[in-house]
Amino acid sequence: MFLYQRSLTVEEHAAIYVGAVFVVLRLLGAHFDQLRGQMGPATHLGFALLVAGLMSLRKYQTLRGIAQALGLRSHDTLRNALLSTAWKPAVIVAALVQFVLQQGSGLPGRWGVLILDDVIIPKRYAKKLPFVHWDYDYVTDRPIRCMRVVMLVWTNGLIKIPVGFKLWHKQGSAYLREHGMAYQTKHQLARQLVIDTLAAQVPFDYLTFDSWYASKDNIQWLCEQEIRFVTVLPCNAKVRLLERPLTAPRHSGRPREWYRCEQLETVYPPHDTCHRYPDLQARAKQLPVRYSAAPDRLSLVPVWHFRDVPELAEQAAQEAKKPRKKQHPHLYILTNMPGLSVREIVAAYRRRWAIEVLFRDLKQHLGLGACVVRQPEAGERHLALCLLGYVGLEVLRQECHQDTRRALDTLTIGDVKTDLAQTVVLVTRNEPERLMIPARVEPLPKALSPVIQAALAEPVGTRISA
């Protein structure tokens, strides 16, 4: 391992900048080789450069920023590769699904978890994009121009792989009118994603989602499809208790069968009827209930004072903003897996937070909102490229974990991206491995283009440094 303080030669300078391209080409060839056969050589090289720019650049992951940083193709060439008819976003989604099937090949039974959620992509200055609309952002607590994307993610606890996404458009939007498309709610898009995943035979144990998708129709549909799920109910959702409550609610003449979730505290006093779990730092109780017209017998687990649980602190902060939750700061977990214990049900719902981490990494490290092309297809293709780049960084994270023996939970996507952007090992035929760390990353001069083309023609080998 050598740290060069001198000025780098042309070949060394070129090797630093094309290192990310080397890694991306190796990843695409090793795990997504089917993409090469569906596009020409020029389109595939531009495709690889787009993914390399998203994976390696710290900011300004636009077409112009990638063209200036890598210097391998012009802005127009990258734009043509982005809008080429040789590939579609569905091709990348199919490649990601195939990668999931490769992860689960040879393993018995169902394993893995599906997580459903939607994300807002801010587009504050995109006034003329037909697929951008006004929507309320709970982070900034105000309406903004944005894209709303419904996404389905598969995870096994070690790696997160998106297996489907759909753009949601407001009812009566210009995009729907121009393309003659019918309006679909986020719930309908979510069901279609689950149907496509089932058709692709993606292995998973259960589906988890937040309270937004815990509607009566969705719960009934999941029970009819025999899909196991774990979700949370809003505090005003009504459930039917299948066992006689210990006490009647206050100011009530006779016991009732249907209760709002926020009324369960009066029916089952936490300190008298609920067991305390030290590992959860809360009190909880499992109740058999009926919800809506769902044919299955469901289990409801009220977690009293769940804002003390570290993993659920963010959920508590969001729910505390609602007026109803200020007096009832509890969590109501609903599942159709009554055979699980309270700890297992709470642990199953905690896995939903993995998709929030994925959304954060996509926005901070992959340039999810960096697409400035006006074509509606470009926004969807840019999103698909971001997902492919994210999976590439996840694969590199696994490799770094195996090579360095560093704990996987302490190795983040940001760490891998920093290594990919700054450190590249160049392997030559006559010299040993040399590590080069540039003091300052600058745009690649156009005079280096012949050197880079020669390096791309026959890459000897690269890897990520510790």
C-alpha positions as CSV (number, residue, x, y, z in Angstrom):
1,M,0.0,0.0,0.0
2,F,1.6,3.2,-1.2
3,L,0.5,6.8,-0.7
4,Y,1.8,8.9,-3.6
5,Q,2.5,12.5,-2.7
6,R,4.2,13.3,-6.1
7,S,2.4,14.3,-9.2
8,L,0.8,11.4,-11.0
9,T,1.7,10.3,-14.5
10,V,-0.9,10.3,-17.3
11,E,-1.4,6.5,-17.0
12,E,-1.8,6.7,-13.2
13,H,-4.1,9.6,-13.4
14,A,-6.2,7.7,-15.9
15,A,-6.2,4.5,-13.9
16,I,-7.7,6.4,-10.9
17,Y,-10.6,7.7,-12.8
18,V,-11.4,4.6,-14.7
19,G,-11.2,2.4,-11.6
20,A,-14.9,2.9,-10.9
21,V,-15.6,1.9,-14.5
22,F,-13.5,-1.2,-14.1
23,V,-15.4,-2.2,-11.0
24,V,-18.8,-1.5,-12.6
25,L,-18.0,-3.5,-15.7
26,R,-16.8,-6.4,-13.5
27,L,-20.1,-6.3,-11.5
28,L,-22.2,-6.1,-14.6
29,G,-20.4,-9.0,-16.2
30,A,-20.4,-11.1,-13.1
31,H,-24.0,-10.6,-11.9
32,F,-26.0,-8.8,-14.7
33,D,-24.4,-10.3,-17.8
34,Q,-27.9,-10.6,-19.4
35,L,-28.0,-6.9,-19.8
36,R,-25.1,-6.9,-22.3
37,G,-27.0,-9.1,-24.7
38,Q,-30.0,-6.8,-24.8
39,M,-28.1,-3.7,-26.0
40,G,-25.3,-2.9,-28.4
41,P,-21.6,-2.3,-27.4
42,A,-21.9,1.5,-27.5
43,T,-25.1,1.6,-25.6
44,H,-23.8,-0.9,-23.0
45,L,-20.6,1.2,-22.5
46,G,-22.7,4.3,-22.0
47,F,-25.0,2.3,-19.7
48,A,-22.0,1.2,-17.6
49,L,-20.6,4.8,-17.5
50,L,-23.9,6.0,-16.2
51,V,-23.9,3.4,-13.4
52,A,-20.3,4.1,-12.7
53,G,-20.9,7.8,-12.3
54,L,-23.9,7.2,-9.9
55,M,-21.8,4.8,-7.8
56,S,-18.6,6.8,-7.6
57,L,-19.4,10.6,-7.8
58,R,-20.2,12.1,-4.4
59,K,-22.5,14.8,-5.9
60,Y,-23.7,16.2,-9.2
61,Q,-24.6,12.8,-10.5
62,T,-26.2,14.4,-13.6
63,L,-25.4,13.5,-17.2
64,R,-23.1,16.6,-17.4
65,G,-21.5,15.9,-14.1
66,I,-20.7,12.2,-15.1
67,A,-19.4,13.3,-18.5
68,Q,-17.1,15.9,-17.0
69,A,-15.8,13.7,-14.2
70,L,-15.1,10.5,-16.3
71,G,-14.4,12.2,-19.6
72,L,-15.1,9.1,-21.5
73,R,-18.2,10.2,-23.3
74,S,-19.9,13.5,-24.0
75,H,-23.1,14.6,-22.4
76,D,-25.0,13.9,-25.6
77,T,-23.7,10.4,-25.8
78,L,-24.7,9.6,-22.2
79,R,-28.1,11.1,-22.9
80,N,-28.5,8.9,-25.9
81,A,-27.6,5.9,-23.8
82,L,-30.1,6.9,-21.2
83,L,-32.9,7.3,-23.7
84,S,-31.9,4.4,-26.0
85,T,-34.7,2.1,-27.1
86,A,-32.4,-0.8,-26.6
87,W,-33.3,-1.2,-23.0
88,K,-36.2,-0.4,-20.7
89,P,-36.5,0.0,-16.9
90,A,-38.3,-3.4,-16.8
91,V,-35.0,-5.0,-18.1
92,I,-33.2,-3.8,-15.0
93,V,-36.0,-4.9,-12.7
94,A,-35.9,-8.3,-14.3
95,A,-32.2,-8.5,-13.8
96,L,-32.6,-7.5,-10.1
97,V,-35.2,-10.2,-9.6
98,Q,-33.0,-12.7,-11.3
99,F,-30.2,-11.7,-8.9
100,V,-32.6,-12.4,-5.9
101,L,-33.3,-15.8,-7.3
102,Q,-29.6,-16.5,-7.5
103,Q,-29.2,-15.5,-3.9
104,G,-31.8,-18.0,-2.9
105,S,-30.9,-20.9,-5.1
106,G,-30.3,-24.1,-3.3
107,L,-31.9,-23.0,-0.1
108,P,-35.0,-24.9,1.2
109,G,-38.3,-23.2,2.1
110,R,-39.2,-19.6,2.0
111,W,-36.7,-17.0,3.3
112,G,-36.2,-13.3,3.0
113,V,-38.6,-10.4,3.7
114,L,-40.5,-8.2,1.3
115,I,-40.9,-4.5,2.4
116,L,-43.4,-2.2,0.8
117,D,-43.3,1.6,1.0
118,D,-43.3,4.8,-1.1
119,V,-40.7,7.6,-1.3
120,I,-40.8,11.2,-2.3
121,I,-38.1,12.5,-4.7
122,P,-38.0,16.3,-4.3
123,K,-38.1,18.3,-7.6
124,R,-38.5,21.8,-6.3
125,Y,-37.4,23.6,-9.5
126,A,-38.9,21.2,-12.0
127,K,-41.8,23.3,-13.2
128,K,-42.2,21.8,-16.6
129,L,-41.8,18.1,-16.0
130,P,-45.1,16.3,-16.7
131,F,-44.4,13.6,-14.2
132,V,-43.8,16.0,-11.3
133,H,-46.7,17.2,-9.1
134,W,-47.4,18.9,-5.8
135,D,-47.5,16.6,-2.8
136,Y,-47.1,17.0,0.9
137,D,-43.6,16.3,2.4
138,Y,-43.7,15.2,6.0
139,V,-40.0,15.9,6.4
140,T,-40.2,19.6,5.6
141,D,-43.8,19.7,6.8
142,R,-45.0,21.6,3.6
143,P,-46.1,20.8,0.1
144,I,-43.3,20.5,-2.5
145,R,-42.9,19.5,-6.2
146,C,-41.8,15.9,-6.2
147,M,-42.1,12.5,-7.7
148,R,-43.8,9.8,-5.7
149,V,-42.5,6.2,-6.2
150,V,-44.0,3.0,-4.7
151,M,-41.2,0.5,-4.2
152,L,-41.0,-3.1,-3.2
153,V,-37.7,-4.3,-1.6
154,W,-36.4,-7.8,-0.8
155,T,-33.9,-8.3,2.0
156,N,-32.4,-11.2,3.9
157,G,-30.9,-9.1,6.6
158,L,-27.6,-8.8,4.9
159,I,-28.4,-7.3,1.5
160,K,-31.3,-5.1,0.2
161,I,-32.4,-5.6,-3.4
162,P,-35.3,-3.6,-5.0
163,V,-37.5,-6.0,-6.9
164,G,-40.0,-3.5,-8.3
165,F,-41.1,0.1,-8.4
166,K,-43.9,2.2,-10.0
167,L,-44.3,5.9,-10.4
168,W,-47.5,7.3,-8.9
169,H,-49.3,10.2,-10.8
170,K,-52.0,12.4,-9.4
171,Q,-55.5,12.0,-10.6
172,G,-56.0,14.2,-13.7
173,S,-52.3,14.9,-14.2
174,A,-50.9,15.9,-17.6
175,Y,-48.9,12.7,-17.9
176,L,-52.0,10.5,-17.6
177,R,-54.0,12.7,-20.1
178,E,-51.2,12.7,-22.6
179,H,-50.7,8.9,-22.5
180,G,-54.4,8.0,-22.1
181,M,-53.7,6.1,-18.9
182,A,-56.2,5.4,-16.1
183,Y,-55.5,6.7,-12.7
184,Q,-54.3,4.2,-10.1
185,T,-54.0,4.7,-6.4
186,K,-50.8,3.9,-4.5
187,H,-52.7,0.9,-3.0
188,Q,-53.4,-0.4,-6.5
189,L,-49.8,0.0,-7.6
190,A,-48.6,-1.7,-4.4
191,R,-50.9,-4.7,-5.2
192,Q,-49.6,-4.9,-8.7
193,L,-46.0,-5.0,-7.4
194,V,-46.8,-7.9,-5.1
195,I,-48.6,-9.7,-7.9
196,D,-45.5,-9.3,-10.2
197,T,-43.2,-10.5,-7.4
198,L,-45.4,-13.6,-6.9
199,A,-45.4,-14.3,-10.6
200,A,-41.6,-14.1,-10.6
201,Q,-41.5,-16.6,-7.8
202,V,-39.3,-14.5,-5.5
203,P,-38.8,-16.4,-2.3
204,F,-40.0,-14.5,0.8
205,D,-41.4,-15.4,4.2
206,Y,-43.7,-12.4,4.8
207,L,-44.5,-8.9,3.7
208,T,-44.2,-5.9,5.9
209,F,-45.4,-2.3,5.4
210,D,-46.5,0.7,7.4
211,S,-49.9,1.9,8.4
212,W,-50.5,3.8,5.1
213,Y,-51.0,0.5,3.3
214,A,-52.9,-1.2,6.1
215,S,-56.3,-0.4,4.6
216,K,-59.2,-2.8,5.0
217,D,-59.1,-3.8,1.4
218,N,-55.4,-4.5,1.4
219,I,-55.6,-6.6,4.5
220,Q,-58.5,-8.6,3.1
221,W,-56.7,-9.1,-0.2
222,L,-53.5,-10.3,1.4
223,C,-55.5,-12.8,3.5
224,E,-57.3,-14.1,0.4
225,Q,-54.0,-14.5,-1.4
226,E,-52.6,-16.3,1.6
227,I,-49.7,-13.9,1.9
228,R,-48.2,-13.6,5.4
229,F,-47.8,-10.0,6.5
230,V,-46.8,-7.7,9.5
231,T,-48.0,-4.1,9.6
232,V,-49.2,-1.5,12.1
233,L,-52.7,0.0,12.4
234,P,-53.5,3.6,12.9
235,C,-54.8,4.5,16.4
236,N,-58.4,5.1,15.1
237,A,-58.7,1.7,13.3
238,K,-61.5,-0.5,14.6
239,V,-60.8,-4.2,15.5
240,R,-63.1,-6.9,16.9
241,L,-61.8,-8.7,20.0
242,L,-62.3,-12.4,19.9
243,E,-61.9,-12.9,23.6
244,R,-63.9,-11.2,26.3
245,P,-62.2,-8.1,27.6
246,L,-61.4,-7.9,31.3
247,T,-62.9,-4.5,31.8
248,A,-65.4,-2.5,29.9
249,P,-64.4,0.9,28.4
250,R,-65.2,3.9,30.5
251,H,-68.5,5.7,30.2
252,S,-70.0,2.6,28.5
253,G,-73.2,0.8,29.6
254,R,-72.2,-2.7,28.4
255,P,-69.1,-4.4,26.9
256,R,-68.6,-4.0,23.2
257,E,-66.9,-6.2,20.6
258,W,-65.5,-3.5,18.3
259,Y,-62.9,-1.1,19.7
260,R,-60.6,1.6,18.3
261,C,-57.0,0.7,18.9
262,E,-56.6,3.8,21.1
263,Q,-59.4,2.4,23.4
264,L,-57.6,-0.8,24.1
265,E,-55.6,0.9,26.8
266,T,-58.8,1.2,28.9
267,V,-59.9,-2.4,28.1
268,Y,-56.5,-3.9,28.9
269,P,-54.6,-1.6,31.4
270,P,-50.9,-2.0,30.5
271,H,-49.6,-2.2,34.1
272,D,-52.2,-4.7,35.2
273,T,-52.8,-7.0,32.2
274,C,-49.8,-6.7,29.9
275,H,-46.4,-8.3,30.4
276,R,-43.3,-6.2,30.5
277,Y,-40.5,-7.2,28.1
278,P,-37.1,-5.9,29.2
279,D,-35.5,-6.3,25.8
280,L,-38.3,-4.2,24.2
281,Q,-38.4,-1.7,27.1
282,A,-42.1,-1.7,26.8
283,R,-45.3,-3.7,27.8
284,A,-47.1,-5.7,25.2
285,K,-49.9,-8.3,24.8
286,Q,-51.0,-10.5,22.0
287,L,-54.8,-10.3,21.2
288,P,-56.8,-12.4,18.7
289,V,-58.9,-10.0,16.6
290,R,-60.9,-9.6,13.4
291,Y,-60.2,-6.7,11.1
292,S,-62.6,-5.6,8.3
293,A,-63.9,-8.6,6.3
294,A,-60.6,-10.5,6.4
295,P,-61.3,-14.2,6.5
296,D,-58.3,-15.1,8.7
297,R,-58.0,-14.8,12.4
298,L,-55.4,-12.0,13.0
299,S,-53.2,-11.2,16.0
300,L,-52.9,-7.6,17.3
301,V,-49.9,-6.8,19.5
302,P,-50.3,-3.4,21.3
303,V,-46.8,-2.1,22.4
304,W,-47.4,0.3,25.1
305,H,-45.1,3.3,25.4
306,F,-43.1,2.1,22.4
307,R,-41.3,5.4,22.1
308,D,-38.8,3.9,24.6
309,V,-37.8,1.3,22.0
310,P,-34.6,2.5,20.2
311,E,-35.5,0.9,16.8
312,L,-39.0,2.4,16.9
313,A,-37.9,5.9,18.0
314,E,-38.3,7.4,14.5
315,Q,-41.8,5.9,14.2
316,A,-42.7,7.4,17.5
317,A,-41.4,10.8,16.5
318,Q,-43.6,10.7,13.4
319,E,-46.7,9.5,15.2
320,A,-46.3,12.0,18.0
321,K,-47.0,14.8,15.5
322,K,-50.5,13.6,15.0
323,P,-53.0,14.9,17.6
324,R,-54.5,11.5,18.4
325,K,-51.1,10.1,19.2
326,K,-50.2,12.7,21.8
327,Q,-52.4,11.1,24.4
328,H,-51.9,7.5,23.2
329,P,-48.2,7.0,22.3
330,H,-48.5,3.3,21.5
331,L,-47.9,1.0,18.6
332,Y,-50.5,-1.5,17.3
333,I,-48.9,-4.3,15.2
334,L,-51.2,-6.5,13.2
335,T,-50.2,-9.8,11.6
336,N,-51.8,-13.0,10.2
337,M,-49.1,-15.1,11.8
338,P,-50.7,-15.9,15.2
339,G,-48.1,-18.7,15.9
340,L,-45.4,-16.2,16.5
341,S,-44.6,-14.9,19.9
342,V,-44.7,-11.2,20.9
343,R,-41.0,-10.8,20.5
344,E,-41.0,-12.4,17.1
345,I,-43.8,-10.2,15.9
346,V,-42.1,-7.0,17.0
347,A,-38.8,-8.2,15.5
348,A,-40.6,-9.0,12.2
349,Y,-42.0,-5.4,12.0
350,R,-38.6,-3.9,12.9
351,R,-37.2,-5.2,9.6
352,R,-39.4,-2.7,7.8
353,W,-36.9,0.0,8.7
354,A,-34.4,-1.4,6.1
355,I,-36.4,0.3,3.3
356,E,-36.0,3.7,5.1
357,V,-32.2,3.1,5.1
358,L,-32.4,2.3,1.4
359,F,-34.3,5.5,0.6
360,R,-31.7,7.5,2.6
361,D,-28.8,6.0,0.7
362,L,-30.5,6.4,-2.6
363,K,-30.9,10.2,-2.0
364,Q,-27.6,10.8,-0.3
365,H,-25.2,8.6,-2.3
366,L,-26.8,7.6,-5.6
367,G,-28.3,10.9,-6.8
368,L,-31.9,9.8,-6.8
369,G,-33.1,13.3,-7.6
370,A,-30.3,14.3,-10.0
371,C,-32.1,13.6,-13.3
372,V,-32.7,16.9,-15.1
373,V,-34.0,15.5,-18.4
374,R,-37.6,16.5,-19.3
375,Q,-38.7,13.2,-20.9
376,P,-40.9,11.2,-18.6
377,E,-39.1,8.0,-19.6
378,A,-35.8,9.5,-18.5
379,G,-37.0,9.9,-14.9
380,E,-38.0,6.3,-14.7
381,R,-34.8,5.1,-16.3
382,H,-32.7,7.2,-14.0
383,L,-34.5,5.7,-11.1
384,A,-33.8,2.2,-12.4
385,L,-30.1,3.0,-12.9
386,C,-29.9,4.3,-9.3
387,L,-31.4,1.0,-8.0
388,L,-28.9,-1.0,-10.1
389,G,-26.0,1.2,-8.8
390,Y,-27.3,0.7,-5.2
391,V,-27.2,-3.1,-5.6
392,G,-23.7,-2.8,-7.0
393,L,-22.6,-1.0,-3.9
394,E,-24.3,-3.6,-1.8
395,V,-22.3,-6.3,-3.6
396,L,-19.1,-4.3,-3.0
397,R,-20.0,-4.0,0.7
398,Q,-20.3,-7.8,0.9
399,E,-16.9,-8.1,-0.7
400,C,-15.3,-5.6,1.6
401,H,-16.8,-7.4,4.5
402,Q,-15.3,-10.7,3.4
403,D,-11.9,-9.3,2.5
404,T,-11.4,-7.1,5.5
405,R,-13.4,-9.1,8.1
406,R,-15.0,-5.8,9.1
407,A,-18.4,-6.1,10.8
408,L,-21.1,-5.8,8.2
409,D,-23.4,-3.6,10.3
410,T,-20.6,-1.0,10.7
411,L,-19.8,-1.0,6.9
412,T,-22.2,1.5,5.3
413,I,-22.9,2.3,1.7
414,G,-21.2,5.7,2.2
415,D,-18.0,4.0,3.3
416,V,-18.0,1.8,0.2
417,K,-18.7,4.7,-2.1
418,T,-15.9,6.7,-0.6
419,D,-13.5,3.8,-1.2
420,L,-14.8,3.5,-4.8
421,A,-14.4,7.2,-5.5
422,Q,-11.0,7.7,-3.9
423,T,-9.0,4.5,-3.8
424,V,-8.3,2.1,-6.7
425,V,-5.8,-0.7,-6.9
426,L,-4.1,-0.9,-10.3
427,V,-2.6,-4.3,-11.3
428,T,-0.1,-4.2,-14.1
429,R,1.8,-7.0,-15.8
430,N,5.3,-6.1,-14.8
431,E,4.8,-4.3,-11.5
432,P,3.2,-5.3,-8.2
433,E,-0.1,-3.9,-6.9
434,R,0.0,-0.2,-6.3
435,L,-2.5,1.9,-4.4
436,M,-3.0,5.5,-5.6
437,I,-4.9,8.1,-3.7
438,P,-5.3,11.4,-5.5
439,A,-4.9,14.5,-3.3
440,R,-7.7,16.2,-5.2
441,V,-10.2,14.8,-7.7
442,E,-10.5,16.9,-10.8
443,P,-12.3,16.5,-14.1
444,L,-10.4,14.1,-16.4
445,P,-8.6,15.9,-19.3
446,K,-9.8,15.0,-22.8
447,A,-6.2,14.2,-23.7
448,L,-6.4,11.0,-21.6
449,S,-9.2,9.6,-23.7
450,P,-6.9,7.3,-25.8
451,V,-5.2,6.0,-22.7
452,I,-8.6,5.2,-21.1
453,Q,-9.9,3.5,-24.2
454,A,-6.9,1.3,-24.3
455,A,-7.4,0.5,-20.6
456,L,-11.0,-0.3,-21.1
457,A,-10.2,-2.6,-24.0
458,E,-8.2,-4.9,-21.7
459,P,-8.7,-4.3,-18.0
460,V,-6.2,-6.5,-16.1
461,G,-7.9,-6.4,-12.7
462,T,-9.2,-4.1,-10.0
463,R,-10.5,-4.3,-6.5
464,I,-11.6,-2.1,-3.7
465,S,-9.0,-1.3,-1.0
466,A,-9.6,-1.8,2.7
